[in-house]
Amino acid sequence: MIPPCSRTVAVALLTLAGTTFAQPKEPCLAYLLRADVTVLCANKTTQITHLHNIESFAVSEARMSFAFANSKATGRTQAGATLAYATTVIDLKTGNSKKVEGIDAVVSTCGGILPNQNAPRTSTRDVVTGEDLMLSPYVRFRCSADRRVVVGITKDGSAKDQWSDLYEGLPPSVKIAPFADVDSYYFGVSSDGSKVAYYNDVRPLCVVSRPGTTQCVEHSTISDPVSVNDAGEVLVATGTGRGCDYRTSYDFSPAKSPTGVDDECLGVGYWKPGRKAIAFLVPLGRNPQWISPAIAASLIQWSVKSNAVTH
């Protein structure tokens, strides 16, 4: 089973053995491990959810909230199962939750959590506040926490003549990268707006630092939204070169048999400008996001209370 949106480039696969890298500026991150949200902070790993079916998640520092998306089968056709998607939004201050139907993926940006639907013209309604962010002419965008820096695309159709380059500004005034270099679902902007990160399946992972310095690195298999912090450090799901067995595209584990491998494992990759290659922070995981120690503590506290209630 091939993970959706994972990409392979004809470059040497990264290996975990002997991998070394500088200590990240941000000490904490969250990611999906076997289809559950997990936090790594101060070298300690904590499982936050216990659902085993999460396909996307995002955390908002500004809103003290997090959201996760999953699906359930509602029927079958000749093409396969019919799925209904929903996103659950948790207020970490109160513990209250709500569901937003029809949202299959989310991303942390613009000081909130926006849909990142796998279809043209994604919704731009913040799942936390309900505010519809209309930043025309952009149809898919990311922005700084204060929304003063906006980066996005103005077209995202299914054909090449319906794609646009990546621009910054309102109105779009600075070209960040050509459309051929950017996966329109997975680019990112740092919280302070000083860094923009992007990649696509056959083009490098790049970080743009204002006033326009671009540094890039080649990659192998790569997937999911990129998370870039104010220091320009990047997290992204990337292939480890080892085989995994896949229960679902988000629930996978190292293969028990070398002959029964479903596909390549994904781990949490780390890169920052100046480094020659992507390294690994976590050997198994998807959908990584930088978070602060404070929000990590809030997630853990919510998890403890939530599990106490459900058990």
N, C-alpha and C positions, 0 to 999 in steps of 0.2 A: 504494500500500500504506500503510494507516494504521497508525502505531506503536501497539501495544496499550497501553491505559491512558493514552494521551495524550488530553487534554481541551481543548475549545475553549470559551471564554467570550466573550460579546458585548461585549468591550471592545476598545479600540484595540490593535493588535499593537505590541509593542515593536520598535524598530529598533536595529540595531547602530551606525549612523552617529551619531557625536557622543556616544556613550555614555561617561560618566565615572563614577567611583565611588571611594570611599575605599580605601586599601590594606587588604586583609583582615588581621586580627590573625594568623591562621594563614597561614604563607607557602607551604604545600604542599597539593595536593589530588590525588586520583586519580579517574579517570573512564573510561568506555568511549568509545573512538573507533574507528569502523569495526569494531566487535565485538572489540576488543582492549583490555586494561587499559593505561592511559597515565597517567603521572605528570607533573604540572606543579609545578616547584619552583624558586624563584629565577629565574623567567622562562625556565626551560629545560624543554622537553617531551621526555620519554623514553618510548618504547614498551616496555612490560614483557613482554607476551605476544605471540606471533606465531601465533595459532590461527585468527583471523578468524571465530570462531563463538561467542564468549562472550555470554551473554544477561543475566547478573547477576554481581556480585562484591561482596566486602566484605573489609575489612582490620581486624584486631584488634591494637591497640597492646599491650594487656595480655598477649595470648598470643603476640605476635610471629609472627602467622600471617596468611595471606590465603587466600580461597577463591573459586572461580569456578564458575558453572554453565553447562552447555551441553546440547544435545540432539542426538540422531541419529534418523533415520527407521528404523523397524523393520518397516514394512509400509504398506499402503494400504487404505483403505476408501472407500466412496462419499462419505464426508464429507471425505476428504483423507488426508494422511499420518498414520500412527501414530508418535508420538514417545516415545522413552525418555530421561529426564532423569538427569543425574548431576552431582554437585558434587565438584570436586577441591580438596583442602585441602593447602596448602603450609606446612610449618614453616620459617620464615625463619631460624631459628637453625641448623638441621641440613641444610636442603634436602630433607628427606624429604617424601613426599607420600602421600596416600591418597585413595580415592574413596568417596563416600557416594551410593548409588543412590537415585533417586526424588525428589531435591530439585531443583526448578526455579528457585528464587530464594533469595538469602541477604541478611542485613542485619547490620551491625555494631552490637551493643548488649549491655548487661549484662556488659561485659568480655570478651565472646566473639563468636562468629558464629552466629546462629540462622537456621533456615529461615524463609523468608517466602513460603510456598507460595501460589499463586494459587487457593486453595480454602478453604472453611470449615474451621476447626479445624486450622490449620497445625501441623506438628510443632514442639515446643519443645526438641528435643534439640540441644545445642551441637555443631556439626559438627566442632569442633576437639577438644574433650575427650570427647564422648560423653555428657556429663551432661544429664539430662532436667530442665529447669527447670519445675517444677510450681508456678506462682504462682496457684493457684485463689483466686477464681473467674474470673480473667482467662483468656481463650482466645487472645488475641493481645496482646502487650505489648512495651514497651521499658523499659529501666531504666538507671540510672547505672552506671558501671564497677564500683562497689562494691556494687551492687544494693540500696542503701538507699532509693533513690527508684524507684518502680515506677509506670508509667502504662500504661493499657490499656483494652480493651473486654471485656465479659463475654459478649457474643453477637455472632456474625458470620455469620448465615445469609444465604440468598439473598433473603428477603423483608424488607420494612421492619419488620415486627413482630418480626423476628429480629435486629435491630441494637440496639446499646446506645450510650449516650453514652460519651464519653472521660473516664475517672476517674484519679485519683492516689491511691495509698495501698494498704496491705494491712492490713485489708480496704479496698475502695474507699470513700473518705471525702470526697474533694474532686472535684467535677465540673469538669473542665477545659473541655469544649465539648460541645454537643449533637451527636448522631449525624449530623445533616444537614450539619454543617460539616466532617466528618472523613472522609477516605478511610482506611479501617481498615488498608490495606496500607502506607501511606506516611507515617505520623506518625513523629516522632523525639524523642529525649531527649538532651540534652548529656551529655558524659562525667561531669561533676560533679553532674548532676541538677538544675541550677538553671534550665534552659531546656527548654521543650517547644515543638515546632513541628508544625504540621498544616495541611492544606488539603483541599479536594475540588474537583470539576470546576466547580462554579458558586459556590463560596464562597471568600473570600480566603485567602491564605497568611498564617498568624498565628504569632507567637511569644509564649509565656506566660513571664513572668519571675516567680519567686516573690517576694513573697507574693501574686501574682495579677494583675499588670499584663499586659494583653494588647494587643499592637499588631499591625496587619494591613496588608496591601497587596493591591490587586487584581492579577489576573494574566490572561494569555491562555492559550494552550496550556501545559499543565504535566503532568509525568509523573515517575514513579520515586520511590523513597524520598527524603525530605528529610534532609539532614545539617545539624545545628545544633551549633555549638561552644559552649564555656563563655561566650564573649562575646556570644552571641546572633546570630552571623552565620550565615546560611543559604545552603546550596547546593541547587539543584534544577534538573532538566532543564526547559527552557522553550522555547517556540516563538520563532523568530527573525524570523518574517514573511517569510522567503525560502523558495524552493522547493528540494526535494531529490529525488534519485532514490534509491529504496530497493531494495537487493539483498535485505536482510532488514530486520526491524524494528530491528535494532541495527547494521546495516552500511549506512550511507547517505552520500551525498556531494552537494555542490551540483549542481543540475540543469544539464545541458549545454545544454538547450533550454528556453526559457520555456513552450513549448507541450506539453512532454513531462514535466511535473512530476508525480511520484507523490504527494507530500504536503509539508507544511511541515517545514523543518529544525528540529532541536532543538539547543540550545546549553546550556552550563553557566551558569545564572543565579545571581546573587549578590544578597542583600538582607540588611539588618539594620534593626531598629526605628529609626525616625526618618527613614529614606530614603523618598522619595515613590514610587519605582518600582524594579522589579527591573532590574538591570544585567547585563552579561555579562562573565564571566571568560574564556570559551572560546566561539568562534563555532559549534563543532560538537562534540556529545558528549552522553552520557547517563549516568545513574546516578552522579553525583558524590559524593565523600566527602572530608571534611577528613582530612588525615593530618599527622603531624609530620615535620620534616626527617629525624629518625633513622629512622623507618619507611620514608620515601621512599628513603633511602640503602640500606636493607636490601632493598627491592624491586628497586632497580636492580642491586645486587650479585647477588641471586639470578638476575635476568634474564641478566646477563652470563655467569654460570656455567652456567645452563641452556642458553643458546644455544650455548655452547662445546661442551657435551656432545652436543647434537642435531645440530650441524653438524660 
